[in-house]
Amino acid sequence: MGFIESSMWNSILAMAETVVLTVCTWYFMSHTEQNITKPARGRLLAFSVFWAGYAALSYGFSSSAWGNIPAILFMAAGSMFIGHKLYNGRRMYLFYYFLYPVTYVLMQIFVIYLVYGFIMSQWGMFVFDYYSANIALIIKQLAALLLTGVWVALLNRRQFEDVSGFQFAGLFLPPLISAFIIASLIVLGNVYIQLYGAYLVIVDICFLVFMNLYILYLFSYQSRNRKLKEELKTFQRQSEMQYHYYEKLEEKYESSRKLIHDMRNHLQSIEALCQMSRSEAGNAYARDMHRMLDSFAQRQYTDSHMLNIILNDKAETARQKNIHMEVRIGKIQLGHMKDMDVTTVFANLLDNALEAAERSGDKRYITVKADSFREFSVVKICNSYDPAVDKNGKDSVHRGIGLGNVRQTLKRCGGGMDIEEKDREFAVSITIPSPEGDAAETR
């Protein structure tokens, strides 16, 4: 490889380094915990500005002895700003967004001094060599990928709860061994590089790094797979517990209905006797007893007996918590859904709405609207909520296990769910295909 060609590759690799830094920073932030929801377009714009600023400072001050300082400061400040404003607003993560670029710079310094040491050992003094400079650039970029993978694995340690500490520590063994092999390739391949070029060495280093990334991916994938299986079991247990609760509640309501029916018969007899004896006090007493029994009666919102039980139960809970709950339900068809599925969907959504509305301040409300539209039953549940509480991570009721369970149940039924947040209101809309729609699709 000639001097001009080596110089050209040096410029290409230097520009690629700014792109790798930007991509690694994006990957680090997007694959760790987030509590801020922002549109992808805004994040793309932020990282475009981040890359342009870093590249401009890197090349603009490249001739100065301290030329890297402005670029490093910009990298740290940009990382902290983007991460804190667009990904996670917690103070601890602000520290992580500062620490990540610091470790990135330390890694770069280590690689540079490793290459300098190699040159000094060969020539007895520092001599600029494009081969060595290009290898240093390649190693820095590949090391950046490994560093980012290690950071993501450390901050997502909770995903590997089923992995022992010894197994988790073993995850970092391949990168350490690979770093030793890369250093050995550079030292031992000096003569080979001079005779045949650095292509094969570069390819070997690339294969080593991508092998490490693949190992990290497999480890993370298997751990997530095990965790998802455990969550699925948790979903099933939760659904069964909810279903049994409302099943018992239905039995109690049935017993209450029988008792109320008998009580009304007795009251009618008392009213007849009072009318015969013309006792106004007795009539007033009977009317009071009727009103009391009316308060125990269930409202019939729909043809689904299980949904009626859930709505009556949640309406009573809302009344106790001073939450205004309005229910307007048209003609919807849920007869094709299993009682357990009805419980999973509506009990979880209403529980989430109750918890969020309770923390929403003075104006607390929940509205449940449902009707049929073409071949679907459409249900919209809106509730008041405090976005400041949700932003600080103190209120995650809408993103917990319950919603995951609802999504899975709706997907199994052929339905869907959409979430919307605006003006201190949280809205969940679900669509459930009617049995006639299913039959039409089958035909």
C-alpha positions as CSV (number, residue, x, y, z in Angstrom):
1,M,0.0,0.0,0.0
2,G,1.6,3.3,-1.1
3,F,1.9,6.5,0.9
4,I,-0.9,8.3,-1.0
5,E,-3.3,5.3,-0.6
6,S,-2.4,5.0,3.1
7,S,-3.0,8.7,3.6
8,M,-6.4,8.4,1.9
9,W,-7.4,5.5,4.1
10,N,-6.3,7.5,7.1
11,S,-8.7,10.3,6.2
12,I,-11.6,7.8,5.6
13,L,-11.0,6.0,8.9
14,A,-10.8,9.3,10.8
15,M,-14.2,10.3,9.4
16,A,-15.6,6.9,10.1
17,E,-14.4,7.3,13.7
18,T,-16.8,10.2,14.2
19,V,-19.7,8.2,12.8
20,V,-18.8,5.2,15.0
21,L,-18.8,7.5,18.1
22,T,-22.2,8.8,17.2
23,V,-23.7,5.4,16.5
24,C,-22.2,4.0,19.7
25,T,-23.6,6.9,21.8
26,W,-27.0,6.4,20.2
27,Y,-26.9,2.6,20.9
28,F,-25.9,3.2,24.5
29,M,-28.8,5.5,25.2
30,S,-31.4,3.7,23.2
31,H,-30.6,0.3,24.8
32,T,-30.6,1.3,28.4
33,E,-33.4,2.3,30.7
34,Q,-35.6,5.2,29.4
35,N,-38.3,7.2,31.1
36,I,-38.8,9.9,28.5
37,T,-40.8,9.4,25.4
38,K,-39.8,11.5,22.4
39,P,-40.4,11.1,18.7
40,A,-37.7,9.3,16.7
41,R,-37.4,12.3,14.4
42,G,-36.3,14.6,17.2
43,R,-33.7,12.1,18.4
44,L,-32.4,11.7,14.8
45,L,-32.0,15.4,14.5
46,A,-30.2,15.7,17.9
47,F,-27.6,13.0,16.9
48,S,-27.1,14.6,13.5
49,V,-26.2,17.8,15.3
50,F,-24.0,15.8,17.7
51,W,-22.1,14.2,14.8
52,A,-21.7,17.4,12.9
53,G,-20.4,19.3,15.9
54,Y,-18.0,16.6,16.9
55,A,-16.7,16.2,13.4
56,A,-16.3,19.9,12.9
57,L,-14.3,20.3,16.1
58,S,-12.2,17.3,15.5
59,Y,-11.1,18.6,12.0
60,G,-11.1,22.3,12.9
61,F,-8.6,21.9,15.7
62,S,-6.6,19.0,14.3
63,S,-3.5,21.1,13.7
64,S,-3.4,22.4,17.3
65,A,-1.5,20.6,20.1
66,W,-4.6,20.6,22.2
67,G,-7.0,20.1,19.3
68,N,-8.8,17.1,20.8
69,I,-9.9,19.0,24.0
70,P,-12.8,21.0,22.4
71,A,-14.1,17.8,20.7
72,I,-13.9,15.8,23.9
73,L,-15.7,18.5,25.9
74,F,-18.4,18.7,23.2
75,M,-18.8,14.9,23.2
76,A,-19.3,14.8,27.0
77,A,-21.6,17.8,27.1
78,G,-23.6,16.6,24.1
79,S,-24.0,13.1,25.5
80,M,-25.2,14.5,28.8
81,F,-27.7,16.9,27.2
82,I,-29.2,14.5,24.7
83,G,-29.4,11.7,27.3
84,H,-30.9,13.8,30.0
85,K,-33.5,15.6,27.7
86,L,-34.4,12.8,25.3
87,Y,-33.9,9.5,27.1
88,N,-33.7,9.4,30.9
89,G,-34.1,12.4,33.2
90,R,-32.9,10.7,36.4
91,R,-29.8,12.1,38.0
92,M,-28.1,8.7,38.2
93,Y,-28.4,8.4,34.4
94,L,-27.0,11.9,34.0
95,F,-23.9,10.6,35.7
96,Y,-23.9,7.6,33.3
97,Y,-24.2,9.9,30.3
98,F,-21.1,11.7,31.6
99,L,-19.1,8.5,32.5
100,Y,-19.7,6.8,29.2
101,P,-17.8,9.4,27.1
102,V,-15.1,9.6,29.8
103,T,-14.5,5.8,29.5
104,Y,-14.6,6.2,25.7
105,V,-11.8,8.8,25.7
106,L,-9.8,6.7,28.2
107,M,-10.1,3.7,25.9
108,Q,-8.9,5.8,22.9
109,I,-5.9,7.1,24.9
110,F,-5.0,3.5,25.9
111,V,-5.1,2.3,22.3
112,I,-3.0,5.3,21.1
113,Y,-0.3,4.7,23.7
114,L,-0.4,1.0,22.9
115,V,0.4,1.8,19.3
116,Y,3.0,4.4,20.3
117,G,4.7,1.9,22.5
118,F,4.8,-0.6,19.7
119,I,6.4,2.0,17.3
120,M,9.0,3.0,20.0
121,S,9.9,-0.6,20.6
122,Q,10.5,-1.1,16.8
123,W,12.3,2.1,16.0
124,G,13.6,3.4,19.3
125,M,11.9,6.7,18.8
126,F,8.5,7.9,17.6
127,V,8.2,7.8,13.8
128,F,4.8,8.6,12.2
129,D,3.6,5.6,10.2
130,Y,0.3,5.5,8.3
131,Y,0.1,1.8,8.7
132,S,0.3,2.1,12.5
133,A,-2.0,5.1,12.5
134,N,-4.6,3.3,10.4
135,I,-4.4,0.2,12.6
136,A,-4.8,2.4,15.7
137,L,-8.0,4.0,14.2
138,I,-9.4,0.6,13.4
139,I,-8.7,-0.8,16.9
140,K,-10.2,2.3,18.5
141,Q,-13.4,1.9,16.5
142,L,-13.8,-1.8,17.2
143,A,-12.9,-1.3,20.8
144,A,-15.6,1.4,21.0
145,L,-18.2,-1.2,19.8
146,L,-17.0,-3.6,22.6
147,L,-17.0,-0.9,25.2
148,T,-20.5,0.1,24.3
149,G,-21.7,-3.5,24.5
150,V,-20.1,-3.8,27.9
151,W,-21.8,-0.6,29.2
152,V,-25.2,-1.8,27.9
153,A,-24.7,-5.2,29.6
154,L,-23.7,-3.6,32.9
155,L,-26.7,-1.2,33.0
156,N,-29.1,-3.9,31.9
157,R,-27.9,-6.2,34.6
158,R,-31.5,-6.7,35.8
159,Q,-32.2,-8.5,32.5
160,F,-29.7,-11.2,33.6
161,E,-31.2,-11.9,37.0
162,D,-31.4,-15.6,36.3
163,V,-27.6,-15.6,35.5
164,S,-25.2,-16.2,38.3
165,G,-22.5,-13.7,39.1
166,F,-19.8,-16.0,37.8
167,Q,-21.6,-16.5,34.5
168,F,-22.1,-12.8,34.1
169,A,-18.4,-12.1,34.8
170,G,-17.5,-14.7,32.2
171,L,-19.3,-12.5,29.7
172,F,-16.4,-10.1,29.7
173,L,-13.8,-12.9,29.3
174,P,-14.0,-13.0,25.4
175,P,-13.3,-9.3,25.0
176,L,-10.3,-9.5,27.3
177,I,-8.9,-12.5,25.4
178,S,-9.6,-10.8,22.1
179,A,-7.8,-7.6,23.2
180,F,-4.7,-9.8,24.0
181,I,-5.0,-11.5,20.6
182,I,-5.3,-8.2,18.8
183,A,-2.2,-6.8,20.6
184,S,-0.3,-10.0,19.7
185,L,-1.3,-9.7,16.1
186,I,0.1,-6.2,15.9
187,V,3.4,-7.1,17.5
188,L,3.9,-10.4,15.8
189,G,2.6,-9.3,12.4
190,N,5.0,-6.4,12.0
191,V,7.2,-8.2,9.5
192,Y,4.1,-9.6,7.7
193,I,2.6,-6.1,7.4
194,Q,5.7,-4.7,5.9
195,L,5.9,-7.4,3.3
196,Y,2.3,-8.1,2.5
197,G,0.3,-5.2,3.9
198,A,-2.2,-4.9,6.8
199,Y,-5.3,-6.3,5.1
200,L,-5.2,-9.8,6.6
201,V,-4.5,-8.4,10.1
202,I,-7.3,-5.9,9.8
203,V,-9.7,-8.7,8.7
204,D,-8.6,-10.9,11.6
205,I,-9.2,-8.0,14.1
206,C,-12.7,-7.4,12.5
207,F,-13.7,-11.0,12.8
208,L,-12.5,-11.1,16.5
209,V,-14.6,-8.0,17.4
210,F,-17.7,-9.1,15.5
211,M,-17.4,-12.6,17.2
212,N,-17.4,-10.8,20.5
213,L,-20.5,-8.8,19.6
214,Y,-22.3,-11.9,18.5
215,I,-21.5,-13.7,21.7
216,L,-22.9,-10.7,23.6
217,Y,-26.0,-10.7,21.4
218,L,-26.6,-14.4,22.0
219,F,-26.1,-14.0,25.8
220,S,-28.5,-11.1,25.9
221,Y,-31.0,-12.9,23.6
222,Q,-31.1,-16.1,25.7
223,S,-31.4,-14.1,28.9
224,R,-34.3,-12.0,27.5
225,N,-35.9,-15.2,26.3
226,R,-35.8,-16.8,29.7
227,K,-37.1,-13.6,31.3
228,L,-40.0,-13.4,28.8
229,K,-41.0,-17.0,29.6
230,E,-41.0,-16.1,33.3
231,E,-43.1,-13.0,32.6
232,L,-45.5,-15.1,30.6
233,K,-46.0,-17.4,33.5
234,T,-46.6,-14.4,35.7
235,F,-49.2,-13.1,33.3
236,Q,-51.0,-16.4,33.3
237,R,-51.0,-16.5,37.1
238,Q,-52.2,-12.9,37.4
239,S,-55.0,-13.6,34.9
240,E,-56.1,-16.7,36.8
241,M,-56.1,-14.8,40.1
242,Q,-58.1,-12.0,38.7
243,Y,-60.6,-14.4,37.1
244,H,-61.1,-16.4,40.3
245,Y,-61.6,-13.1,42.2
246,Y,-64.4,-11.9,39.9
247,E,-65.8,-15.5,39.8
248,K,-66.1,-15.4,43.6
249,L,-67.5,-11.8,43.3
250,E,-70.1,-13.0,40.9
251,E,-71.2,-15.7,43.3
252,K,-71.6,-13.1,46.0
253,Y,-73.6,-10.9,43.7
254,E,-75.9,-13.8,42.8
255,S,-76.5,-14.5,46.5
256,S,-77.2,-10.8,47.0
257,R,-79.7,-10.7,44.1
258,K,-81.6,-13.6,45.7
259,L,-81.6,-11.9,49.1
260,I,-82.7,-8.6,47.6
261,H,-85.5,-10.3,45.7
262,D,-86.8,-11.9,48.9
263,M,-86.5,-8.6,50.8
264,R,-88.5,-6.8,48.1
265,N,-91.3,-9.4,48.5
266,H,-91.3,-8.8,52.2
267,L,-91.3,-5.0,51.7
268,Q,-94.2,-5.2,49.3
269,S,-96.2,-7.1,52.0
270,I,-95.2,-4.5,54.6
271,E,-96.3,-1.7,52.2
272,A,-99.7,-3.4,51.6
273,L,-100.2,-3.7,55.4
274,C,-99.2,-0.1,55.9
275,Q,-101.7,1.1,53.2
276,M,-104.4,-0.9,54.8
277,S,-103.7,0.7,58.2
278,R,-102.9,4.1,56.5
279,S,-99.6,4.4,58.4
280,E,-97.5,7.1,56.7
281,A,-94.5,6.2,58.9
282,G,-94.6,2.6,57.7
283,N,-94.8,3.7,54.0
284,A,-91.8,6.1,54.5
285,Y,-89.9,3.3,56.1
286,A,-90.7,0.9,53.2
287,R,-89.6,3.5,50.7
288,D,-86.3,3.9,52.5
289,M,-85.8,0.2,52.5
290,H,-86.4,0.2,48.7
291,R,-83.8,2.9,48.2
292,M,-81.3,1.0,50.3
293,L,-81.8,-2.2,48.3
294,D,-81.5,-0.2,45.0
295,S,-78.0,0.9,46.2
296,F,-77.0,-2.8,46.5
297,A,-78.3,-3.7,43.0
298,Q,-75.9,-4.1,40.1
299,R,-76.1,-1.8,37.1
300,Q,-76.5,-3.6,33.8
301,Y,-74.0,-1.9,31.5
302,T,-73.7,-4.7,28.9
303,D,-74.8,-8.2,28.0
304,S,-71.5,-9.5,29.3
305,H,-72.1,-10.6,32.9
306,M,-68.3,-10.6,33.6
307,L,-67.8,-7.1,32.3
308,N,-70.8,-5.9,34.3
309,I,-69.2,-7.3,37.5
310,I,-65.9,-5.6,36.7
311,L,-67.5,-2.2,35.9
312,N,-69.6,-2.3,39.1
313,D,-66.7,-3.3,41.2
314,K,-64.4,-0.5,39.7
315,A,-67.2,2.1,39.9
316,E,-67.5,1.4,43.6
317,T,-63.7,1.6,44.1
318,A,-63.8,5.0,42.2
319,R,-66.6,6.3,44.4
320,Q,-64.5,5.4,47.5
321,K,-61.5,7.2,46.1
322,N,-63.5,10.3,45.2
323,I,-62.9,9.7,41.4
324,H,-65.7,10.6,39.1
325,M,-66.3,7.6,36.8
326,E,-68.6,7.8,33.8
327,V,-69.6,4.7,31.9
328,R,-71.3,5.0,28.5
329,I,-71.5,1.7,26.7
330,G,-73.5,1.0,23.5
331,K,-74.1,-2.3,21.9
332,I,-70.8,-4.2,22.0
333,Q,-70.4,-8.0,21.5
334,L,-68.0,-9.8,23.8
335,G,-69.8,-13.1,24.0
336,H,-67.1,-14.8,22.0
337,M,-64.4,-13.8,24.5
338,K,-63.6,-16.1,27.4
339,D,-64.5,-14.7,30.9
340,M,-60.8,-14.9,31.8
341,D,-59.9,-12.8,28.7
342,V,-62.5,-10.2,29.6
343,T,-61.1,-10.0,33.1
344,T,-57.5,-9.7,31.9
345,V,-58.3,-6.8,29.5
346,F,-60.8,-4.7,31.4
347,A,-59.7,-5.3,35.0
348,N,-56.1,-4.4,34.2
349,L,-57.0,-1.3,32.2
350,L,-59.4,0.0,34.8
351,D,-57.0,-0.8,37.6
352,N,-54.3,1.3,35.8
353,A,-56.8,4.1,35.3
354,L,-57.8,4.1,39.0
355,E,-54.2,4.2,40.2
356,A,-53.2,7.0,37.8
357,A,-56.4,9.1,38.5
358,E,-55.9,8.8,42.2
359,R,-52.5,10.5,41.8
360,S,-53.7,13.2,39.4
361,G,-54.5,15.9,41.9
362,D,-57.9,17.5,42.5
363,K,-59.6,16.8,39.1
364,R,-59.9,13.0,39.2
365,Y,-62.0,11.3,36.5
366,I,-62.4,8.1,34.5
367,T,-64.6,7.8,31.4
368,V,-65.4,4.5,29.7
369,K,-67.0,4.7,26.3
370,A,-67.7,1.7,24.1
371,D,-69.7,1.0,20.9
372,S,-69.7,-1.1,17.8
373,F,-68.1,0.1,14.6
374,R,-68.5,-2.1,11.5
375,E,-67.2,-5.5,12.6
376,F,-65.4,-4.3,15.8
377,S,-66.2,-3.5,19.3
378,V,-64.3,-0.3,20.2
379,V,-63.7,0.7,23.8
380,K,-61.9,3.9,24.9
381,I,-60.9,4.4,28.6
382,C,-59.7,7.9,29.5
383,N,-58.4,9.0,32.9
384,S,-56.7,12.0,34.4
385,Y,-53.1,11.7,35.3
386,D,-50.1,13.8,36.4
387,P,-47.4,13.8,33.7
388,A,-44.8,15.1,36.2
389,V,-45.2,12.1,38.4
390,D,-44.9,9.8,35.3
391,K,-41.8,11.6,34.0
392,N,-40.0,11.1,37.3
393,G,-40.6,7.4,37.1
394,K,-42.8,7.3,40.2
395,D,-45.9,6.2,38.3
396,S,-45.4,3.4,35.8
397,V,-48.9,1.9,36.2
398,H,-49.6,2.2,32.4
399,R,-46.4,0.4,31.4
400,G,-46.2,-2.5,33.8
401,I,-47.0,-6.2,33.7
402,G,-50.8,-5.4,33.4
403,L,-50.5,-3.7,30.0
404,G,-48.2,-6.5,28.7
405,N,-50.9,-9.0,29.7
406,V,-53.6,-6.9,28.0
407,R,-51.6,-6.7,24.7
408,Q,-51.0,-10.4,24.6
409,T,-54.7,-11.2,25.3
410,L,-55.9,-8.7,22.6
411,K,-53.4,-10.1,20.1
412,R,-54.7,-13.6,20.8
413,C,-58.3,-12.4,20.2
414,G,-57.3,-10.6,17.0
415,G,-57.7,-7.1,18.5
416,G,-55.4,-4.2,19.1
417,M,-54.6,-1.4,21.5
418,D,-53.5,2.2,21.1
419,I,-52.2,4.6,23.8
420,E,-52.4,8.4,23.7
421,E,-51.2,11.0,26.2
422,K,-52.3,14.6,26.0
423,D,-53.4,17.5,28.2
424,R,-53.0,15.6,31.5
425,E,-55.2,12.8,30.1
426,F,-54.2,9.2,29.4
427,A,-56.3,7.4,26.9
428,V,-56.3,3.7,25.9
429,S,-58.3,2.6,22.9
430,I,-58.9,-1.1,22.2
431,T,-60.6,-2.8,19.3
432,I,-62.0,-6.3,19.5
433,P,-63.3,-8.1,16.4
434,S,-66.9,-9.2,16.7
435,P,-67.8,-12.9,16.1
436,E,-69.5,-12.0,12.8
437,G,-66.3,-10.3,11.6
438,D,-64.3,-13.4,12.4
439,A,-66.8,-15.5,10.5
440,A,-66.6,-13.2,7.6
441,E,-62.8,-13.4,7.5
442,T,-63.0,-17.2,7.6
443,R,-65.4,-17.3,4.7
